[in-house]
Amino acid sequence: MKIFPNPEFVKNAYFKSFSEYKELYNYSMNHFEEFWANQAQENLTFFEDFTQVLDEKYFPKLEWFKGWKVNICYEAVDKNLKKNADKIALIFEWERWDSQKITYKELAENVGKSANLLKSLWIVKWSRVIFYMPQILESVYLMLACLRLWAIHSIVFWGFSAESLKDRIEDLKADFLITADWAFRKWKPYLLKNIADEALEKSSHEVKKVLLVKRNFEEINISKNDVIYNDLIKSQSEICDFEKLDSEDTSFILYTSGSTGKPKWIIHSTAGYALWAKLTTKWVFDLQENDIFFSTADIWWITGHTYTVYWPLLNGWTTLIYEWNPLFPKEDRIWEIIEKYKVSKFYTAPTLIRLLHKTGENLPKNFDLSSLKVLWSVWEPIDSETWDWYFETVGNKKASIADTYWQTETGGHIIAPFPFAIPMKKRSAGFPLPGICWEIVDKNWKKLWVEENWFFVISKPWPAMARWIWWDDEKFVKTYFSDIFREKKPLYFSGDGWFYDEDWYIFITGRVDDIVNISGHKIWIAEVEDIVDKDENIAECALVWIPDELTWEALFGFVVLKDKKNISNKDLLQKLNISLRKEIWPIVSLKNILITSELPKTRSGKIVRRVLRNLAKWKEIEGDLSTVENKEILWIIKEKIKNFN
């Protein structure tokens, strides 16, 4: 069923109709390099013109906009001083209701001072800087300062252990570490400096200096290698020249979570990344002059990089940054913030939406959320029940719902609904963005058609795609390009399965390893999960496949119940299987379920399914767990399965 966007919001939209989107998309396919050259020249400032749009001689090693000189910090800060100097760039909100607003002029001053401070420490071009920082304004200033000087930054989540931080310092061979004395969560202090010191003590690689931002100002250990940001920043000049970087120079390096091996360092370029961040902002988020954008993504993930920090600033808009627990100090904190700042565009994960639904189904009705125009979701498919609540209760049936698809490796959205140009379809990720040449193919590389599920691949490069894995060229090619070929040319494979319907709307069905083979029939686990999630007893679930002597493979479910639900494991399993057989297929059922208080998740809200697969198969807990926020639940689940009857 299609739900049409609110006509009140359409008149000022970037894409006002599907035909406008389709015209630009077709142009991008038929005049590929011309399209990208025009977009680059229209959206970014180049200090030297490029001599070649795309060089793919050594594909998948690429060069975009060859010869171009650019600087992301200039684009995000200096460029905005001409017309946006007094406009609010950043809104910072803390759990304790402390808040701060920073104009573009103030942003430029703080970034300039921070860059000069870094230069005084000999942080210069090519320096490698690890951040172990909370989500505060100084983190943003220093990220932009690194980009200004072309010091390559890599941000590590402040909740990681000393061992995880040590590994990242060693892998990157970091020259400098930037950290803070404390972070806060639920008003409780979390001493970062002690963890940073422990990581440095254990590390086989020695950093040159540690830059320390003081927040709490309580007594902490200061070593001879430490430099205090607060002591030096006031004396710095606000004026700092920026480096003119080659388009392919590295902008930042970001760790992705691993599956069974070590995580990967993903490298992003400068010009291509900045261009895509800016374009996807206009096309997908459709920000207008007075919009307030609120992304719940932390800055240490790719969504925090691209859509909490860089893209709003690249377009001269206002972005809200929250150092936060979303349900603290009250379960209505998110709705309070949206009302307080009249947020018009809200971006979060289905995991958080489900949590907000579970803990306070009617709480949004206590607040004026009429400012909301678009509600986005990201990181995982959104189930039907969550979609309905998001649309009806949070958006009051007026705001559009847009489920975006992308990865750390893509740099920005590659599939998205255009909230005012096309009608909404529940659970659809929408359409490929202009410049994204996509196909759905089977394992024999045959192109598939309507309603056929299989591999989602991209057959042409785009400027923001990851350039490489740090120090591991072979792994990069093997991970993203070696599995699927067509006419001997590598195709970028996202790792996900998709299908499109008769209207060309695209639907994600989950990771290709999330397919269960029941009695010779391949079933997409995401489709089954959607039915399970609809049950009135269930808050959320994660299904995995297990071996089965009779059917070859079967489904095992981990489920979290809604508050005050009292139902036996046996009764719930029977009830769910009746629904599955009725709504999907008679052979589709769960072999068993395990009721648990919570599911293991990363800080960004993703369910850690690879570990659940192992647990369901009676295997050990293994692989990289550094991104798992609630590790303790893994051992609780393991113990329950061991005693499972």
PENORNOR-V40665 format. One record per pair of residues at least 12 apart in sequence whose C-alpha atoms are under 10 Angstrom apart, sorted by the first residue. I is the first residue (numbers start at 1). J is the second residue. If there is no record, write none. Layout:
I|J  I|J
//
This chain:
1|423  1|424  1|425  1|426  2|422  2|423  2|424  2|425  2|426  3|397  3|400  3|401  3|422  3|423  3|424  3|425  3|426  4|398  4|400  4|419  4|420  4|421  4|422  4|423  4|424  4|425  5|373  5|374  5|397  5|398  5|399  5|400  5|401  5|418  5|419  5|420  5|421  5|422  5|423  5|424  6|373  6|397  6|398  6|399  6|400  6|419  6|420  6|423  7|398  7|420  8|373  8|398  8|420  9|373  9|374  9|398  9|399  9|400  9|419  9|420  10|419  10|420  10|421  11|420  12|286  12|287  12|288  12|420  13|282  13|283  13|285  13|286  13|287  13|288  13|418  13|419  13|420  13|421  14|282  14|283  14|284  14|285  14|286  14|287  14|288  14|418  14|419  14|420  14|421  15|282  15|283  15|284  15|286  15|418  15|419  15|420  15|421  15|422  16|418  16|419  16|420  16|421  16|422  17|418  17|419  17|420  17|421  17|422  17|423  18|418  18|420  18|421  18|422  18|423  19|421  19|422  20|421  21|283  21|418  21|421  21|422  21|431  21|433  21|434  22|431  22|433  22|434  23|434  24|433  24|434  24|435  25|431  25|432  25|433  25|434  25|435  25|436  25|437  26|434  26|435  27|434  27|435  28|433  28|434  28|435  28|436  28|437  29|434  29|435  29|436  29|437  29|460  30|435  31|435  32|53  32|54  32|434  32|435  32|436  32|437  32|460  32|462  33|52  33|53  33|54  33|64  33|435  34|53  35|53  35|434  35|435  36|53  36|54  36|64  36|65  36|272  36|275  36|434  36|435  36|462  36|463  37|50  37|52  37|53  37|54  37|64  37|65  39|275  39|276  39|279  40|53  40|65  40|271  40|272  40|274  40|275  40|276  40|279  40|463  41|275  42|275  43|75  43|274  43|275  43|276  43|278  43|279  43|314  43|315  44|70  44|71  44|72  44|74  44|75  44|79  44|271  44|274  44|275  44|278  44|314  45|68  45|69  45|70  45|71  45|72  45|74  45|75  45|79  45|271  46|65  46|67  46|68  46|69  46|70  46|71  46|75  46|244  46|245  46|246  46|247  46|271  47|67  47|68  47|69  47|70  47|71  47|244  47|245  47|246  48|66  48|67  48|68  48|69  48|70  48|244  48|245  48|246  49|65  49|66  49|67  49|68  49|69  49|70  50|64  50|65  50|66  50|67  50|68  50|69  50|246  50|247  51|64  51|65  51|66  51|67  51|68  52|64  52|65  52|66  52|67  52|68  53|65  53|66  53|67  53|68  53|463  54|66  54|461  54|462  54|463  56|461  59|461  59|477  59|481  59|489  59|490  60|461  60|467  60|468  60|476  60|477  60|480  60|481  60|489  60|490  60|491  60|492  61|466  61|467  61|468  61|473  61|477  62|248  62|461  62|462  62|463  62|465  62|466  62|467  62|468  63|247  63|248  63|249  63|269  63|272  63|463  63|467  64|246  64|247  64|248  64|269  64|270  64|271  64|272  64|461  64|462  64|463  64|464  65|246  65|247  65|248  65|271  65|272  65|463  66|246  66|247  66|248  66|271  67|245  67|246  67|247  67|248  68|244  68|245  68|246  68|247  68|248  68|271  69|243  69|244  69|245  69|246  69|247  69|248  69|249  69|270  69|271  70|242  70|243  70|244  70|245  70|246  70|247  70|248  70|249  70|270  70|271  70|274  71|147  71|148  71|149  71|150  71|242  71|243  71|244  71|245  71|246  71|247  71|249  71|251  71|270  71|271  71|274  72|144  72|147  72|148  72|150  72|242  72|243  72|244  72|245  72|251  72|270  72|271  72|273  72|274  72|275  72|310  72|313  72|314  73|108  73|111  73|143  73|144  73|145  73|146  73|147  73|148  73|149  73|150  73|242  73|243  73|274  73|310  73|313  73|314  74|108  74|144  74|147  74|148  74|241  74|242  74|243  74|244  74|314  75|274  75|278  75|310  75|313  75|314  75|315  75|316  76|89  76|104  76|107  76|108  76|144  76|274  76|278  76|309  76|310  76|311  76|312  76|313  76|314  76|315  76|316  76|317  77|89  77|104  77|105  77|106  77|107  77|108  77|109  77|111  77|112  77|144  77|148  77|313  77|314  77|315  77|316  78|104  78|105  78|107  78|108  78|242  79|104  79|108  79|313  79|314  79|315  79|316  80|104  80|105  80|108  80|313  80|314  80|315  80|316  80|317  81|103  81|104  81|105  81|106  81|107  81|108  81|316  82|104  82|105  83|104  83|316  84|103  84|104  84|105  84|316  84|317  85|103  85|104  85|105  85|106  85|107  85|108  85|316  86|102  86|103  86|104  86|105  86|106  87|101  87|102  87|103  87|104  87|105  87|106  87|290  87|316  87|317  87|318  88|101  88|102  88|103  88|104  88|105  88|106  88|107  88|292  88|316  88|317  88|318  88|319  88|320  89|101  89|102  89|103  89|104  89|105  89|106  89|107  89|292  89|309  89|312  89|313  89|316  89|317  89|318  89|319  89|320  90|102  90|103  90|104  90|106  90|107  90|137  90|140  90|292  90|293  90|308  90|309  90|312  90|313  90|317  90|318  90|319  90|320  90|321  91|103  91|137  91|292  91|293  91|294  91|318  91|319  91|320  91|321  91|322  91|341  92|135  92|136  92|137  92|319  92|320  92|321  92|322  92|323  93|136  93|137  93|320  93|321  93|322  93|323  93|324  93|337  94|135  94|136  94|184  94|185  94|187  94|321  94|322  94|323  94|324  94|325  95|184  95|185  95|186  95|187  95|322  95|323  95|324  95|325  95|326  95|327  95|328  95|329  95|330  95|333  96|186  96|187  96|323  96|324  96|328  96|329  97|329  97|333  97|337  99|321  99|322  100|137  100|321  101|137  101|318  101|320  102|137  102|318  103|318  104|313  104|316  104|317  104|318  106|238  107|137  107|140  107|141  107|144  108|141  108|144  108|145  108|238  108|239  108|240  109|141  109|236  109|237  109|238  109|239  109|240  110|137  110|138  110|140  110|141  110|142  110|144  110|145  110|233  110|234  110|236  110|237  110|238  110|239  111|138  111|140  111|141  111|142  111|143  111|144  111|145  111|146  111|148  111|238  111|239  111|240  112|141  112|142  112|144  112|145  112|148  112|236  112|237  112|238  112|239  112|240  112|241  112|242  113|141  113|142  113|145  113|232  113|233  113|234  113|235  113|236  113|237  113|238  113|239  113|240  114|138  114|141  114|142  114|143  114|144  114|145  114|146  114|229  114|232  114|233  114|234  114|236  114|237  114|238  114|240  115|141  115|142  115|143  115|144  115|145  115|146  115|147  115|148  115|149  115|151  115|233  115|236  115|237  115|238  115|239  115|240  115|241  115|242  116|145  116|149  116|232  116|233  116|235  116|236  116|237  116|238  116|239  116|240  116|241  117|142  117|145  117|211  117|229  117|232  117|233  117|234  117|235  117|236  117|237  117|240  118|142  118|145  118|146  118|149  118|151  118|176  118|211  118|229  118|233  119|145  119|146  119|149  119|151  119|240  120|232  120|236  121|176  121|208  121|209  121|210  121|211  121|227  122|175  122|176  122|208  122|209  123|146  123|149  123|150  123|151  123|152  123|175  123|176  123|208  123|209  124|146  124|148  124|149  124|150  124|151  124|152  124|243  125|146  125|147  125|148  125|149  125|150  125|151  125|152  125|243  125|245  126|146  126|149  126|150  126|151  126|152  126|153  126|175  126|249  126|250  127|146  127|149  127|150  127|151  127|152  127|153  127|174  127|175  127|176  128|146  128|150  128|151  128|152  128|153  128|154  128|169  128|172  128|173  128|174  128|175  128|176  128|177  128|207  128|252  128|253  129|143  129|146  129|151  129|152  129|153  129|154  129|155  129|169  129|172  129|173  129|174  129|175  129|176  129|177  129|178  129|207  129|209  129|210  129|252  129|253  130|152  130|153  130|154  130|155  130|156  130|165  130|168  130|169  130|172  130|173  130|174  130|175  130|176  130|177  130|178  130|179  130|207  130|210  130|253  131|143  131|153  131|154  131|155  131|156  131|157  131|158  131|165  131|169  131|176  131|177  131|178  131|179  131|180  131|211  131|300  132|154  132|155  132|156  132|157  132|158  132|159  132|160  132|165  132|177  132|178  132|179  132|180  132|192  132|193  132|195  132|196  132|212  132|300  133|155  133|156  133|157  133|158  133|159  133|177  133|178  133|179  133|180  133|181  133|182  133|183  133|192  133|193  133|212  133|213  133|299  133|300  134|156  134|157  134|158  134|159  134|179  134|180  134|181  134|182  134|183  134|184  134|185  134|190  134|192  134|298  134|299  134|300  134|323  134|324  135|157  135|158  135|183  135|184  135|298  135|299  135|300  135|304  135|321  135|322  135|323  135|324  136|180  136|183  136|215  136|299  136|321  136|322  136|323  137|321  137|322  137|323  138|180  138|213  138|229  139|155  139|178  139|179  139|180  139|213  139|299  139|300  140|299  140|305  140|308  140|309  140|310  140|321  142|178  143|155  143|252  143|299  143|305  143|309  143|310  144|309  144|310  145|240  145|242  146|242  146|251  146|252  147|242  147|243  147|245  147|250  147|251  147|252  147|270  148|240  148|241  148|242  148|243  148|244  148|245  148|251  149|240  149|241  149|242  149|243  149|244  149|245  150|242  150|243  150|244  150|245  150|249  150|250  150|251  150|252  150|270  151|175  151|243  151|250  151|251  151|252  152|174  152|249  152|250  152|251  152|252  152|253  152|267  153|174  153|176  153|177  153|178  153|250  153|251  153|252  153|253  153|254  154|168  154|169  154|172  154|174  154|177  154|251  154|252  154|253  154|254  154|255  154|265  154|266  154|267  154|300  155|168  155|177  155|178  155|252  155|253  155|254  155|255  155|299  155|300  155|301  155|302  155|305  156|168  156|169  156|254  156|255  156|299  156|300  156|301  157|255  157|298  157|299  157|300  157|301  157|603  157|626  157|627  158|179  158|180  158|182  158|183  158|190  158|191  158|192  158|195  158|196  158|300  159|183  159|190  159|192  159|195  159|603  159|626  159|627  159|628  159|629  160|192  160|195  160|603  160|625  160|626  160|627  160|628  160|629  161|192  161|195  161|196  161|198  161|199  161|626  161|627  162|192  162|194  162|195  162|196  162|197  162|198  162|199  162|200  162|201  162|202  162|203  163|195  163|196  163|198  163|199  163|200  163|202  163|203  163|626  164|199  164|624  164|625  164|626  164|627  165|195  165|196  165|198  165|199  165|200  165|202  165|203  165|626  166|195  166|196  166|197  166|198  166|199  166|200  166|201  166|202  166|203  166|204  166|205  167|199  167|202  167|203  167|204  167|205  167|262  168|199  168|203  168|255  168|263  168|265  169|199  169|200  169|203  169|204  169|205  169|206  169|207  170|199  170|200  170|203  170|204  170|205  170|206  170|207  171|205  171|265  171|470  171|471  172|205  172|253  172|265  172|470  172|471  173|204  173|205  173|206  173|207  174|205  174|206  174|207  174|208  175|205  175|206  175|207  175|208  175|209  175|210  176|206  176|207  176|208  176|209  176|210  176|211  177|196  177|200  177|207  177|208  177|209  177|210  177|211  177|212  177|226  178|196  178|209  178|210  178|211  178|212  178|213  178|226  178|227  178|229  179|192  179|193  179|195  179|196  179|210  179|211  179|212  179|213  179|214  179|229  180|192  180|193  180|194  180|196  180|210  180|211  180|212  180|213  180|214  180|215  180|216  180|228  180|229  181|193  181|194  181|195  181|196  181|212  181|213  181|214  181|215  181|216  181|217  181|218  181|219  181|220  181|221  182|194  182|213  182|214  182|215  182|216  182|217  182|218  182|220  183|215  183|216  183|323  184|215  184|216  184|323  184|324  184|325  185|323  185|324  185|325  185|328  186|323  186|324  186|325  186|326  186|327  186|328  186|329  187|324  187|325  187|328  187|329  189|216  191|216  191|220  193|212  193|213  193|214  193|220  193|221  193|222  194|220  194|221  196|210  197|210  197|221  197|222  197|223  207|225  208|225  208|226  209|224  209|225  209|226  209|227  210|222  210|223  210|224  210|225  210|226  210|227  210|228  210|229  211|225  211|226  211|227  211|228  211|229  211|230  212|226  212|227  212|228  212|229  212|230  212|231  213|227  213|228  213|229  213|230  213|231  214|228  214|229  214|230  214|231  215|230  245|270  245|271  246|269  246|270  246|271  247|269  247|270  247|271  247|272  247|273  247|274  248|268  248|269  248|270  248|271  248|272  248|273  248|463  248|467  249|267  249|268  249|269  249|270  249|271  250|267  250|268  250|269  250|270  250|271  250|273  250|467  251|267  251|268  251|269  251|270  251|271  251|272  251|273  251|274  252|265  252|266  252|267  252|268  252|269  252|270  252|273  252|305  253|265  253|266  253|267  253|268  253|269  253|466  253|468  253|469  253|470  254|266  254|267  254|268  254|300  254|301  254|302  254|305  254|408  254|409  254|469  254|470  255|267  255|300  255|301  255|302  255|408  255|469  255|470  256|301  256|302  256|407  256|408  256|409  256|627  257|408  257|602  257|608  257|624  257|625  257|626  257|627  257|628  258|610  258|623  258|624  258|625  258|626  258|627  259|608  259|609  259|610  259|611  259|622  259|623  259|624  259|625  260|610  260|611  260|622  260|623  260|624  260|625  261|622  261|623  261|624  262|623  262|624  262|625  262|626  263|623  263|624  263|625  263|626  263|627  264|468  264|469  264|470  264|471  264|472  264|475  264|476  265|468  265|469  265|470  265|471  265|472  265|476  266|408  266|409  266|411  266|465  266|466  266|467  266|468  266|469  266|470  266|476  267|408  267|409  267|411  267|465  267|466  267|467  267|468  267|469  267|470  268|408  268|409  268|410  268|411  268|463  268|464  268|465  268|466  268|467  268|468  268|469  269|411  269|463  269|464  269|465  269|466  269|467  269|468  270|463  270|464  271|463  271|464  272|411  272|462  272|463  272|464  272|465  272|466  272|467  273|306  273|310  273|311  273|410  273|411  273|412  273|462  273|463  273|464  273|465  273|466  274|306  274|310  274|311  274|314  274|411  274|412  274|463  274|464  275|311  275|314  275|463  275|464  276|306  276|311  276|410  276|411  276|412  276|413  276|414  276|462  276|463  276|464  276|465  277|305  277|306  277|307  277|310  277|311  277|312  277|314  277|315  277|411  277|412  277|413  277|464  278|306  278|307  278|310  278|311  278|312  278|313  278|314  278|315  278|412  279|311  279|314  279|315  279|412  279|413  279|433  279|434  280|306  280|307  280|311  280|412  280|413  280|414  280|416  280|433  280|434  281|306  281|307  281|311  281|312  281|314  281|315  281|412  281|413  282|311  282|312  282|315  283|413  283|416  283|417  283|418  283|419  283|421  283|433  283|434  284|376  284|402  284|404  284|413  284|414  284|415  284|416  284|417  284|418  284|419  284|420  284|433  285|307  285|312  285|345  285|346  285|347  285|374  285|375  285|376  285|402  285|416  285|417  285|418  285|419  286|345  286|374  286|418  286|419  286|420  287|312  287|315  287|316  287|317  287|318  287|344  287|345  287|374  288|315  288|317  288|344  288|345  289|315  289|316  289|317  289|318  290|317  290|318  290|343  290|344  291|317  291|318  291|319  291|342  291|343  291|344  291|345  291|371  291|372  291|373  292|312  292|317  292|318  292|319  292|320  292|338  292|341  292|342  292|343  292|344  292|345  292|346  292|371  292|372  293|307  293|308  293|312  293|317  293|318  293|319  293|320  293|321  293|338  293|341  293|342  293|343  293|344  293|345  293|346  293|347  293|372  293|374  294|307  294|308  294|318  294|319  294|320  294|321  294|322  294|334  294|337  294|338  294|341  294|343  294|344  294|345  294|346  294|347  294|348  295|307  295|308  295|309  295|319  295|320  295|321  295|322  295|345  295|346  295|347  295|348  295|349  295|376  295|377  296|308  296|320  296|321  296|322  296|323  296|324  296|325  296|326  296|334  296|346  296|347  296|348  296|349  296|352  296|604  297|309  297|321  297|322  297|347  297|348  297|349  297|378  297|603  297|604  297|605  298|321  298|322  298|323  298|324  298|603  298|604  299|321  300|603  300|604  301|408  301|603  301|604  302|406  302|407  302|408  302|409  302|410  302|411  302|412  302|604  303|347  303|348  303|378  303|379  303|406  303|407  303|408  303|411  303|412  303|413  303|604  304|321  304|604  305|408  305|411  305|412  306|408  306|411  306|412  306|413  307|319  307|347  307|412  307|413  308|320  308|321  308|322  308|347  309|321  311|412  318|343  319|343  319|345  320|337  320|338  320|341  320|343  320|346  322|334  322|337  326|352  326|355  326|356  327|352  327|355  327|356  327|359  327|360  331|355  331|356  331|359  331|360  331|363  332|356  332|359  332|360  332|362  332|363  332|364  332|366  332|367  333|363  334|356  334|364  335|356  335|363  335|364  335|365  335|366  335|367  335|368  335|369  335|394  336|363  336|364  336|366  336|367  336|368  336|369  337|367  337|369  338|364  338|367  338|368  338|369  338|370  338|371  338|372  339|364  339|367  339|368  339|369  339|370  339|371  339|372  340|367  340|368  340|369  341|371  342|368  342|369  342|370  342|371  342|372  343|369  343|370  343|371  343|372  343|373  343|374  344|369  344|370  344|371  344|372  344|373  344|374  344|375  344|399  345|371  345|372  345|373  345|374  345|375  345|376  345|399  345|400  346|372  346|373  346|374  346|375  346|376  346|377  346|401  347|374  347|375  347|376  347|377  347|378  347|402  347|403  347|404  348|375  348|376  348|377  348|378  348|379  348|403  348|604  348|605  349|376  349|377  349|378  349|379  349|380  349|381  349|382  349|403  349|604  349|605  349|606  350|376  350|377  350|378  350|379  350|380  350|381  350|382  350|383  350|386  350|387  350|390  350|403  350|605  350|606  351|377  351|378  351|379  351|380  351|381  351|382  351|386  351|540  351|601  351|604  351|605  351|606  351|607  352|377  352|604  352|605  352|606  353|377  353|382  353|386  353|387  353|389  353|390  353|394  354|382  354|383  354|385  354|386  354|387  354|389  354|390  354|539  354|540  355|386  355|539  355|540  356|386  356|390  357|385  357|386  357|389  357|390  357|393  357|394  357|539  357|562  358|386  358|538  358|539  358|540  358|561  358|562  358|563  359|539  359|562  359|563  361|389  361|393  361|394  362|389  362|393  362|394  363|393  363|394  364|390  364|393  364|394  364|395  364|396  365|393  365|394  365|396  367|394  368|394  369|393  369|394  369|395  369|396  369|399  370|394  370|395  370|396  370|398  370|399  371|395  371|399  372|394  372|395  372|396  372|398  372|399  372|400  373|395  373|398  373|399  373|400  373|401  373|419  373|420  374|391  374|395  374|398  374|399  374|400  374|401  374|402  374|419  374|420  375|390  375|391  375|394  375|395  375|399  375|400  375|401  375|402  375|403  375|419  376|390  376|399  376|400  376|401  376|402  376|403  376|404  376|416  376|417  376|419  377|390  377|401  377|402  377|403  377|404  377|405  377|429  378|402  378|403  378|404  378|405  378|406  378|407  378|413  378|416  378|429  378|605  379|403  379|404  379|405  379|406  379|407  379|604  379|605  379|606  380|403  380|404  380|405  380|406  380|508  380|509  380|510  380|526  380|605  380|606  380|607  381|403  381|404  381|405  381|427  381|428  381|429  381|507  381|508  381|509  381|510  381|526  381|530  382|403  382|426  382|427  382|428  382|429  382|508  382|526  382|530  383|426  383|427  383|526  383|527  383|529  383|530  383|531  383|532  383|533  383|534  383|540  384|426  384|427  384|530  384|531  384|533  384|534  385|426  385|530  385|531  385|533  385|534  385|535  385|536  386|427  386|530  386|533  386|534  386|539  386|540  387|401  387|402  387|403  387|426  387|427  388|401  388|426  391|426  399|419  399|420  400|417  400|418  400|419  400|420  400|423  400|424  401|417  401|418  401|419  401|423  401|424  401|425  401|426  401|427  401|428  402|416  402|417  402|418  402|419  402|420  402|424  402|425  402|426  402|427  402|428  402|429  402|430  403|415  403|416  403|417  403|418  403|419  403|424  403|425  403|426  403|427  403|428  403|429  403|430  403|507  404|416  404|417  404|418  404|428  404|429  404|430  404|431  405|417  405|428  405|429  405|430  405|431  405|432  405|507  405|508  406|494  407|465  407|466  407|494  408|465  408|466  409|464  409|465  409|466  409|467  409|468  409|469  409|480  409|494  410|462  410|463  410|464  410|465  410|466  410|467  410|492  410|494  411|462  411|463  411|464  411|465  411|466  412|464  412|465  413|432  413|433  413|436  413|464  414|429  414|431  414|432  414|433  414|434  414|435  414|436  414|437  414|438  414|458  414|462  414|464  414|465  415|428  415|429  415|430  415|431  415|432  415|433  415|434  415|436  415|438  415|506  415|507  416|428  416|429  416|430  416|431  416|432  416|433  416|505  416|506  417|429  417|430  417|431  417|432  417|433  417|505  417|506  418|430  418|431  418|433  424|505  425|505  425|506  425|507  426|507  427|505  427|506  427|507  427|508  427|530  428|499  428|500  428|501  428|505  428|506  428|507  428|508  429|498  429|500  429|505  429|506  429|507  429|508  430|500  430|504  430|505  430|506  430|507  430|508  431|500  431|504  431|505  431|506  431|507  432|504  432|505  432|506  434|462  435|460  435|461  435|462  435|463  436|458  436|459  436|460  436|461  436|462  437|457  437|458  437|459  437|460  437|461  437|462  438|456  438|457  438|458  438|459  438|460  438|491  438|492  439|454  439|455  439|456  439|457  439|458  439|459  439|491  439|498  439|499  440|452  440|453  440|454  440|455  440|456  440|457  440|458  440|497  440|498  440|499  440|500  441|453  441|454  441|455  441|456  441|457  441|484  441|486  441|497  441|498  441|499  442|454  442|455  442|456  442|484  442|497  443|455  443|483  443|484  443|485  444|484  444|485  444|486  445|457  445|484  445|485  445|486  445|487  445|491  446|486  447|486  448|499  448|500  449|499  449|500  449|501  449|502  449|504  450|499  450|500  450|501  450|502  450|503  450|504  450|505  450|506  451|498  451|499  451|500  451|501  451|502  451|504  451|506  451|507  452|497  452|498  452|499  452|500  452|501  453|497  453|498  453|499  453|500  453|507  453|508  453|509  453|512  453|522  453|523  453|524  454|496  454|497  454|498  454|499  454|508  454|509  454|510  454|511  454|512  454|515  454|524  455|484  455|493  455|494  455|495  455|496  455|497  455|498  455|499  455|509  455|511  455|512  456|491  456|492  456|493  456|494  456|495  456|496  456|497  456|498  456|499  456|508  456|512  457|480  457|481  457|484  457|485  457|490  457|491  457|492  457|493  457|494  457|495  457|496  457|497  457|498  458|490  458|491  458|492  458|493  458|494  459|485  459|486  459|489  459|490  459|491  459|492  459|493  460|489  460|490  460|491  460|492  461|491  461|492  465|492  466|480  477|490  477|492  479|492  479|493  479|494  479|495  480|492  480|493  480|494  480|495  481|493  481|494  483|495  494|511  494|512  495|510  495|511  495|512  495|513  496|508  496|509  496|510  496|511  496|512  496|513  496|514  497|509  497|510  497|511  497|512  497|513  497|514  497|515  497|524  498|510  498|511  498|512  498|524  508|524  508|526  508|527  509|523  509|524  509|525  509|526  509|527  509|528  510|524  510|525  510|526  510|527  511|524  511|525  511|526  512|524  512|525  513|525  513|544  513|545  513|610  514|526  514|543  514|544  514|545  514|609  514|610  514|613  515|527  515|544  515|545  515|553  516|544  516|545  516|546  516|547  516|552  516|553  516|554  516|555  517|545  517|546  517|547  517|551  517|552  517|553  517|554  517|555  518|545  518|547  518|548  518|550  518|551  518|552  518|553  518|554  518|555  518|587  518|588  518|589  519|548  519|550  519|551  519|552  519|553  519|554  519|587  519|588  520|551  520|552  520|553  521|551  521|553  521|587  521|588  522|553  523|584  523|585  523|588  525|542  525|543  525|544  525|545  525|555  526|542  526|543  526|544  527|580  527|584  528|542  528|543  528|555  528|580  528|583  528|584  528|588  528|589  528|590  529|541  529|542  529|543  529|544  529|557  529|580  530|580  531|576  531|577  531|579  531|580  531|583  531|584  532|557  532|559  532|575  532|576  532|577  532|579  532|580  532|590  533|559  533|560  533|576  534|576  534|579  535|561  535|572  535|575  535|576  535|579  536|561  536|562  536|565  537|559  537|560  537|561  537|562  537|563  537|564  537|565  537|566  537|567  537|572  538|559  538|560  538|561  538|562  538|563  538|565  538|572  538|595  539|559  539|560  539|561  539|562  539|563  539|598  540|558  540|559  540|560  540|561  540|562  540|598  540|599  541|557  541|558  541|559  541|560  541|561  541|593  541|594  541|595  541|596  541|598  541|599  541|607  542|556  542|557  542|558  542|559  542|560  542|593  542|599  542|600  542|607  542|608  542|609  542|612  542|613  543|555  543|556  543|557  543|558  543|559  543|590  543|593  543|609  543|612  543|613  543|616  544|556  544|557  544|558  544|590  544|609  544|610  544|612  544|613  544|614  544|615  544|616  544|617  545|557  545|590  545|591  545|612  545|613  545|614  545|616  545|617  546|591  546|613  546|614  546|615  546|616  546|617  546|618  547|616  547|617  548|591  551|587  553|591  554|588  554|589  554|590  554|591  554|592  555|588  555|589  555|590  555|591  555|592  555|593  555|616  556|589  556|590  556|591  556|592  556|593  556|594  556|612  556|613  556|616  556|617  557|573  557|590  557|591  557|592  557|593  557|594  557|595  557|612  557|616  558|592  558|593  558|594  558|595  558|596  558|597  558|598  558|599  558|612  558|616  558|637  559|593  559|594  559|595  559|596  559|597  559|598  559|599  560|594  560|595  560|596  560|597  560|598  560|599  561|595  561|596  561|597  561|598  562|597  568|595  569|592  569|593  569|594  569|595  570|592  570|593  572|592  572|593  572|595  573|589  573|590  573|591  573|592  573|593  573|594  574|589  574|590  574|592  576|589  576|590  576|593  577|589  577|590  577|591  577|592  592|616  593|616  593|644  594|616  594|637  594|640  594|641  594|644  595|637  595|640  596|633  596|636  596|637  596|640  597|633  597|636  597|637  598|630  598|633  598|634  598|637  599|612  599|630  599|631  599|633  599|634  599|637  600|612  600|628  600|629  600|630  600|631  600|632  600|633  600|634  600|637  601|627  601|628  601|629  601|630  601|631  601|633  601|634  602|625  602|626  602|627  602|628  602|629  602|630  602|631  603|626  603|627  603|628  603|629  603|630  604|627  604|628  604|629  605|628  605|629  606|627  606|628  607|628  608|625  608|627  608|628  608|634  610|622  610|623  611|623  611|624  611|625  611|634  612|634  612|637  612|638  614|638  615|634  615|635  615|637  615|638  615|639  615|641  615|642  616|637  616|638  616|641  616|642  617|641  618|638  618|641  618|642  619|638  620|638  621|634  621|635  621|638
//
